[in-house]
Amino acid sequence: MANSKVIRDFSSSRHSDSELGVKANHVVSQMTNNPHFPQPNPPLADISAANTNYLAALDKVENGTKEDTVVKNNLRKVLELVLKSETDYVQQVSLGDEAIILSSGFDVNKKPTVVGPLDKPTNFNITVGVNKGSVVASCDVVPHASFYEFELTEMPVTSNSVWLKKTSTKHKLLIDGLTSGKQYMFRVAGAGSDPSRNYSDEISSFVL
């Protein structure tokens, strides 16, 4: 695929102090004599030098002073910047080819997948709720669903029926505030980025 992007994030949220040094060494190792990258820019020696200085400062931190920590943090920023500059070169030379990018030792951003319409929910059930005028609606987990849309309407169902929607991030929902003694029709659909809805089989139930 020629639309991949090199990850340019080398912050502490992605790489711990020790992990950053390992990553830098890995990149230098992978790009050395790599035919895809004949003229690394910046030169790999710049990454090695920045990493050597950074690792030396990192060794002093454990039993060092606050000043040692400041020095380490500053040298980490230098290493992060030189790595980011190298990702720009890798991105340009690779033309977005994932395999070529990975051969450099850098990582590739995950490409979003198009899921499309979600599966029809299965094992949809309506049970009596704890309180009067309530029910519990549930179904099996729908793969890739970000949330669930539970819907209900009073019986009998006609072409003019208005479905009341209840949204939940879970596949089980307590629905209350219903009228005791009335019969309702229920259904549910898993929902995500696709606007279409594939509803479950409808279930009718009296509310106690």
VOSEBA-236914 format. One record per residue (C-alpha): z, y, x; residue in one letter; residue number from 1. Coordinates in steps of 0.5 Angstrom, whole numbers. Each point is the difference from the previous one (the first is absolute). Last residue first. Layout:
BEGIN
up;north;east;resn;resi
Z;Y;X;A;NUM .
...
! end
This chain:
BEGIN
up;north;east;resn;resi
69;-9;-91;L;208 .
-7;2;1;V;207 .
-5;-5;-2;F;206 .
-5;-3;5;S;205 .
-8;0;0;S;204 .
-3;-2;7;I;203 .
-7;3;3;E;202 .
-3;-4;5;D;201 .
0;4;6;S;200 .
-4;6;2;Y;199 .
-5;1;5;N;198 .
0;8;1;R;197 .
-5;4;4;S;196 .
2;6;4;P;195 .
-1;-4;6;D;194 .
6;3;5;S;193 .
5;-4;-3;G;192 .
2;-3;-6;A;191 .
3;-7;-3;G;190 .
-1;0;-8;A;189 .
5;-2;-5;V;188 .
0;-1;-8;R;187 .
4;0;-6;F;186 .
0;0;-7;M;185 .
5;3;-4;Y;184 .
4;-3;-6;Q;183 .
6;4;-3;K;182 .
7;-2;-2;G;181 .
3;5;5;S;180 .
-4;6;2;T;179 .
-1;0;7;L;178 .
4;5;5;G;177 .
-1;-5;5;D;176 .
-5;-3;5;I;175 .
4;-4;6;L;174 .
-6;-1;5;L;173 .
-2;-6;5;K;172 .
-6;0;4;H;171 .
3;6;4;K;170 .
-3;7;2;T;169 .
1;1;-7;S;168 .
-5;4;-6;T;167 .
2;0;-7;K;166 .
-6;2;-4;K;165 .
0;0;-8;L;164 .
-7;-2;-3;W;163 .
-2;3;-6;V;162 .
-3;-4;-6;S;161 .
-6;3;-3;N;160 .
-5;-6;1;S;159 .
6;-4;-3;T;158 .
6;-4;2;V;157 .
5;-2;-5;P;156 .
5;1;3;M;155 .
3;6;4;E;154 .
-3;1;7;T;153 .
2;-2;7;L;152 .
-2;1;7;E;151 .
2;-2;7;F;150 .
-3;3;6;E;149 .
1;-3;6;Y;148 .
1;3;7;F;147 .
-3;0;7;S;146 .
-4;-7;-2;A;145 .
-3;-3;6;H;144 .
1;-7;-2;P;143 .
3;0;-7;V;142 .
7;-3;0;V;141 .
2;-4;-6;D;140 .
2;3;-7;C;139 .
5;3;-3;S;138 .
2;4;-7;A;137 .
8;1;-1;V;136 .
1;2;-7;V;135 .
4;6;-4;S;134 .
2;2;-7;G;133 .
7;-2;1;K;132 .
3;-1;7;N;131 .
-1;-6;5;V;130 .
-7;-1;-1;G;129 .
-3;-6;-4;V;128 .
-6;-3;4;T;127 .
-8;2;1;I;126 .
-4;-4;4;N;125 .
-6;0;5;F;124 .
-1;-6;4;N;123 .
-7;3;3;T;122 .
-2;7;1;P;121 .
-8;0;0;K;120 .
-2;1;7;D;119 .
-1;7;3;L;118 .
-7;4;0;P;117 .
-2;2;7;G;116 .
3;-1;6;V;115 .
-3;4;5;V;114 .
3;-1;7;T;113 .
2;6;4;P;112 .
-2;0;7;K;111 .
6;-2;5;K;110 .
0;5;6;N;109 .
-2;-3;6;V;108 .
4;-1;6;D;107 .
-1;2;7;F;106 .
0;-6;6;G;105 .
-8;2;1;S;104 .
-2;-6;-2;S;103 .
2;2;-7;L;102 .
-4;6;0;I;101 .
-6;-5;1;I;100 .
1;-5;-5;A;99 .
1;6;-5;E;98 .
-6;3;1;D;97 .
1;7;-2;G;96 .
-5;3;5;L;95 .
3;-3;6;S;94 .
-1;5;4;V;93 .
2;6;-4;Q;92 .
7;-4;-3;Q;91 .
1;-2;8;V;90 .
0;7;2;Y;89 .
4;3;-5;D;88 .
5;-6;1;T;87 .
0;3;7;E;86 .
3;7;-2;S;85 .
5;-3;-4;K;84 .
2;-5;6;L;83 .
1;7;4;V;82 .
4;3;-5;L;81 .
5;-5;-1;E;80 .
1;-1;7;L;79 .
1;8;1;V;78 .
5;-1;-7;K;77 .
4;-6;4;R;76 .
1;5;6;L;75 .
3;5;-4;N;74 .
5;-5;-4;N;73 .
2;-3;7;K;72 .
1;7;3;V;71 .
4;1;-6;V;70 .
4;-6;0;T;69 .
2;1;8;D;68 .
2;7;-2;E;67 .
5;-3;-5;K;66 .
3;-5;6;T;65 .
-2;-7;2;G;64 .
3;-7;-1;N;63 .
-6;-2;-4;E;62 .
-4;6;1;V;61 .
-2;-1;7;K;60 .
-5;-6;-1;D;59 .
-3;4;-5;L;58 .
-2;5;5;A;57 .
-3;-5;5;A;56 .
-4;-3;-6;L;55 .
-3;7;-2;Y;54 .
-2;2;7;N;53 .
-3;-7;1;T;52 .
-3;1;-7;N;51 .
-3;7;2;A;50 .
-3;-3;6;A;49 .
-3;-6;-3;S;48 .
-3;4;-6;I;47 .
-3;5;5;D;46 .
-3;-6;4;A;45 .
-4;-3;-6;L;44 .
-4;7;1;P;43 .
0;4;-6;P;42 .
-5;-1;-2;N;41 .
-2;-7;1;P;40 .
-7;-1;4;Q;39 .
-2;-7;-1;P;38 .
3;-2;-7;F;37 .
-4;-5;-3;H;36 .
0;-4;6;P;35 .
7;-1;1;N;34 .
2;1;7;N;33 .
7;2;-1;T;32 .
0;2;-7;M;31 .
4;-6;-2;Q;30 .
5;1;5;S;29 .
1;7;-1;V;28 .
1;0;-7;V;27 .
5;-6;1;H;26 .
4;5;5;N;25 .
0;5;-5;A;24 .
3;-4;-5;K;23 .
5;-3;4;V;22 .
3;7;1;G;21 .
-1;2;-7;L;20 .
4;-7;-2;E;19 .
6;2;5;S;18 .
1;7;-4;D;17 .
-1;-3;-7;S;16 .
-7;1;-2;H;15 .
-2;1;-8;R;14 .
5;5;-2;S;13 .
1;2;8;S;12 .
-7;3;-1;S;11 .
-6;-3;3;F;10 .
-4;1;-6;D;9 .
-8;1;2;R;8 .
-2;-7;-4;I;7 .
-7;-1;2;V;6 .
-5;1;-6;K;5 .
-5;-6;-3;S;4 .
-6;2;-3;N;3 .
-5;-4;4;A;2 .
2;-7;-3;M;1 .
! end
